[in-house]
Amino acid sequence: MDITTDFLEEFKERMHISHSSEDDNLKRLLSFSIVDLQEKCGHFDIEKDGRAKELVFERTRYAYNDALEYFDDNFLSQITSLGLSIALKEGDPDVSV
């Protein structure tokens, strides 16, 4: 997953990171978060789906702070909600309202 400079800068601003020495690591963490959440929820466009972006940022924050093992439990309802929303948009026949 290619992380744009704008996306990286938005995450850094949110995390109050002003230096660039960790940019490669942050890009990697953001990329891992996108892949993980897309595997759980389905494909989303990170630039168009605000809930997906929020979850990517939160998962990356947990990974950055070495607390990733707590992310799924703490954000289970948001992950489930995003997955259902994506499935309904795609017209998944296995999902009913």
PyMOL commands that set and color helices and strands:
alter all, ss='L'
color gray80, all
select helices_A, chain A and resi 5-15+23-41+50-64+68-74+76-90
alter helices_A, ss='H'
color red, helices_A
deselect
rebuild
show_as cartoon
